[in-house]
Amino acid sequence: MKTNGVVGGAAIVLCLFALPLLARGEYVVLPEETDKEALAAGDTYTGYLGDGPELIPGDSNCDCFGCREPHWFGGVEMSFVKLNANQRGNITLTFNDNTTVGTDFQAAPVSGIDSFGYAPRMWIGRQFGENWGTAVRFWSLSDSDISPTTPIAPPLPNFATILTNNQAALYSVDLDLIRSFGDGETWKIDAMFGARYGSYSSQSEVFAFGVFTTGNFVNLTLQNHSSFAGTGPTMAFLARRRIGETNCFFLFGGRGSHLWGERNDFGRSAGTVVSSPSAPLVGAATVSRSGDATFMNIVEAQTGFQWEFPLYNNRVNAFTRAMAEYQLWTMGGGATGGAGFGGTIGDLTTNSFAATGAGAANLYGVSFAAEHWTIRSYQVIPAAKLTP
């Protein structure tokens, strides 16, 4: 599995959860011109958090969802997930030297990547009022690994190098219109409607190179690949409920997308086997599907906890959250088929095949996020707390 960026991703997560160290108590600065005698319980005004000449404890609504004035918001999330992405096909490979007992090498079917990865998610948006907003979101996950090919049974001694390389890349861009429901203080539901662009790519390769048993030289490449890119509607919701009188909330949400686009996939084999004094065994074949109109469905689910707080000496509020996440990507269409390489030269028999079809991926793990928004637009102060 790739490790480039894991340290950076871990550093981002630590920074997200260090933000509460900057938090301050629930105080509000009253503008000097405020007529405190004229204020009554339930009145509103525009104020901000921070140090000032006059700090009054207040019933803080530290929640951008409750802001009545337009404001900007933005956030970042880092997910650590177990990823399984495949081409709905596999690669098989067998070498057998007839002068030895048993099968010299039989590879376990290679069907895609199955490893741990990390994925960033970023968003920026605008809240137009208490109930309406919009946001743009970007999410990306890419991973690869290269390792010795796993044999079904221990291979007999040979000198060849046989490696597997698996790769996967997924990303999406969403444009959402947000309609909010709830009081913004105890509970809140955001319903999101919009458009998504999504891309999926998964590929596996098996390489065999070198001297296999005595007097046999092999140079063989097997590949299968599946990819999709398209656009379509997306719908989502995110619900949250305050836990008691704390600033901690329970969250759960989901998203569904149906994308139309083009699918490309192929199965390919090419190689050479040499066993002197026989003539070399040479072959190459590719079965492919290009520009095929189809669809992809994406289903997502999240649940977890969120803590909201004001940042010290800034006109911003923020939250950090931790959530469990699951995603399922499935591509439409049937199998494409595959290409093989095989034959016998001298005492060595080779059989291999690379099959592919409509790709799919599923992932699950945990995500850590933080969001900031620009200004607390109003504060409700009970009149009893405004006594000089």
N, C-alpha and C positions, 0 to 999 in steps of 0.2 A: 504494500500500500504506500502511496505517496505520503511523505511526512513534511514536505515543503509547506510552510505556512501554519503547521499545527501549533508551533510555539507562539506565532503571532496571534492565532485565533485564541489560544489560551490566555494570552495577555489582554486581548479585548474583553474576554469574559471577566477577568479579574477587575478590569477597569469598570465594567458595568456594575459589578457588585460592590465596588469601592465608593460609588456615588452616594450611598446613604451616609457615609462618613462626613459628607458635606452638608447634610441636612440640618435644619435648625427647627426650633419650636414653632408652633402655629401662632405667629404674630403677624400683625399687619400695620403698615405705616399709614396713618390718617393724614391726608393733605391738610396743610395749615389752615386753609380757608374753610375747612369743614365746620359746620355749625352743629356741634354735638348735642346741643339742647333740642334742635329740631329733628334729630334722628329718632326713629322709633323702631321697635322690633319689626323685622321684616323689610326695612328699608335697604336699598342697595346703593352702591357707589363704586366708582372705579378706583382701585387702590393697588398696591403691589407689596410683595414680600421684601424684607430687607431691613437694615439698620436705619434708624432715624431718630428724631428728637422725641417722638411720642409713640411708644409701642403699646398697643392695646391687645390683650388676649382675645381671640375670636374663635367662632365656630367655623373653622376653615373648611372650605370646599376645595380641597387640593386636587381638583379633577378637571382636566381639560374638557371632558364631556359636558360639564355643567356651565362652561363659559358661554356667556351670551354675546360677547363681542367677537368679531372675526379674529382669527389668529392662525399662525403657522405652527406645524408640528413636524417632527422627524424622529426617526429611530433606527436602531441597528440590532440585529439578532444573529447569534451564532448557534448553529445546530451541530450536534455530534451524533451521527447515525450509523446504523448497520445497513449497508446497501447491498441489494441483490438486483443486478441488471443483466438481462440475457437477451438473446436473439431468437428464442424459442426454436433453437436448433442446437446441434453440438458438433464437436470435432472428435473423431476417433482415429487412433493410430496403433498399428501392430507391426512389429518386426519379429521374424522367426528364422533363425539359422537352422537349417535341416540337419546340421552335423552335431547339434547340441540337444540335450534332453529338455523338453518343455518349451514354452513360448518365451523368447528372450526379452521382449518388451511389449506390454499392452497397456496403453494409457487409459486412465479413467476418463470418461467423456467430459470434454471441456465445454461448458455451456454459458459462460459469462463471468462477470466479476461478482465476488461475494466477500466483502471486506468492510472495514470501518472507514468512514470518511467524515469530513466536516463541510458545512455549507453556510455561507453568509446570506442574510436577508436584510435589505435596507428599504426604507420607505420615507417619503416626504409628502405632506398634504396640507390642505387649507380647510379650516373649519369656518363656514360662512355664518353660522349662528348656532342656536342651541340644538337644532335637529338635523342640519344638513352639512355635508362636507364632501371632500374628494381627496383621493390619495393615489400615488403612483408607487408600486412595489416591485422590487427586483429580488430574485432568488436564484442561486447558482450552486451546483454541485458537480465536481469532476474528480475522478479518482482513477488510478491505474496500479497494476502490480505486475511484476515479472518474477517468475520463480520456476524452479525445476518442475517438469510435468510429473504429476502424481501417477505412479503405475498402479494397476489393479493388484498385481502381485509383485514381489521383489524381482527386479530384472536380473537376468544372468549377466556376468561380467562383460562389459564392452567399453569402448573408448569414445563413444559419441556424446555430444551435448544435446539434450532435449529440453527445451524451455517453453513455457507458456506465458503469453503477455495478454492481459485483459484490460480493457479501457471502457470508461463510461463517462458521459457528460450530459447533464440535464440543466436547463434553466428556463425561467419564465419571467415575463414582464406583465404586470397587471395595471389597468387603469380602472379605478373603482369610484362609483358614486355612493356615498354613505348616507343612510337614513337612520337616525338614532331614536330609540324609544326608552322611556324610563325617566326616573327623577334625577339621574346622574350622581346621586349621593349614595343610595343604598343598592340599587340595581340598575343595570344598563344593558341594552341589546343594540348592537350595531348590525344593520342589514346592509350588505354590499352587493351592488350590481355593476357589471362592467364588461370589459373585454380583456382577453389574455392572449399573448403570443407565447408559444411554448416550443421548445426544441429538445429532442432526445436523440442520443447516439450511443450505441454499444457495439464493441468489436472485440473479438478474440483471435489470437494467432498462436500457432504451435510451430516451433522451429526445431528441426533435427539436422545436426551438422557434425561431421567427423567420421572416424572409423568405427563401424559397428561390427563387433566380433572381429575375427581375423580376416583381412583381405577384402572387406566390404566398405566402400566409402558412400555415405549418404548425404544429400543436401536437399532438404524437403521443407516446403512452407505450406501451411494450411491456414485459411482465414475464413471467418464468417463475420458479417456486419449487418446492422439494422439501424436505420435512422428515420426521423420524422421531424418536420417543421410545419407549424400551422397556426391559425388564429381562430378564435371563437368566443362565445359568451362565457362568462364566469359569474357564479353566485356564491356568496359566503355570508356567514354570520359569526359574531363573537359576543357571547353573553358573559356578564360578570355579576357577582353578588358579594356585597360587603360581609365580612366575617365579624359579627358582633359590632362593637364600637371602634374597632381598630381601623387602620389604614391598609389592611390586608384584604384581598379579594380572591374569591374562587372564580376561575374562568373556564369556559369550554366553548369550542367553536368548530366550524368545518367549512370546507369550500369544495365546490364541484365545478369542473370545466369540461366543455365538449368542443374540441378543436378540429377544424377541417384543414387539410394540407396535403403535402406530398410525402410519400414513403419511398425510401431507397434502401435496398439490401442486396447482398451477394454472398455466395459461397464459392470459395476459390481454392484450388490446389495446384501446386507446381513443384517439380523436383527432378532430381537425377540420382540414380543409384548405379554405382560402378563396381563391378566385380571382375577383375582381370582373370582370364583373357577374353571373357564374353564382351559383346558390344554393350554399351551403357543402356540402361533403362531410363528413358526420358519421357516426360509428359507434362501437360498443363491444361487446365480446364476452368471455366468460370460460368456459373449460373447466376443471373442477376435480375433485379426488378428496379426500374428507374422511373421516377416521376409518376408513380402510381397514386392517383387521387384516393385518399382514404381519410380516416379520422383517428383521433386519440382522446381517450377519456382520462381525466385526472381527478382523483378523490383525495381529500386531505382532512385530517382531524387533529385537534389539539386540545389539551386540558392541563390545567396547572394553577399556579398562584401568582398574584401580582401585589407588589407593595408600592404605594404612592407616597410621595413626600415632596416638600418644597426644597429647593436648593438655596444654600446660604448666600445672602447678599446678592441675589440675582432676581430678576423679574421673570423667572422661569419655574415651572413645576416639572416633575419627572416621575417615572416609575421604573422599577426593575421587576422582571418576572422570570419564572422558571416553569417550563411546560414539557409534557410528553407529547411527541409528534409522530404521526403515521401518514405516509403517502403511498398511493398506488397509481402507476401509470400503465395504461394498456393501449396498444396500437391495434387498429382494425385491419382486417384482411387475412388471407390464408397464408399457407406455407409457400415459400419460393422454390425449395428444393436444395440441391447441393451438387458438389463436384468431388470426384474421388481420384486417387492415384494408387495404382497397385500393379502387382506382377511379381514374377520370379526371375531372378538373375543369379546364375551360379547356384549357390546353396542358400541364398537369402530370399525370403518371400515377404513382400510389403503389401499391406492393406491399409488404406486411409480414406477418410471421407469428411467433408466439411459441409454441413447443412445449416440453413438459416430460414427465418420466417419473420412474422410480425413481432417486433420487440416488446418487452414489458419490463417493468421495474417496480420494486417495492422497497420501502425504507422505513425504519423506525428508530427513535432515539429520544434525546432530550435537547431542548433549546433554551438559551438564556438571552434575554433582551433588555434593552433600556430605551426609553423614549423621553424626549424633552418637548415642551411646548412653551410658547414665548411669553405670555403674560396672563396672570390671573385677572380676569376682566371685572369681577365684582366680588363683593364680600357682604354677607348678611351678618349684622351685629345686633344681638339683643340689646335693648335700651339699657337694661340693668348693668351691662358691662361697659357702658360709656360714661360712668360716673368719674369725674376727674380724680 
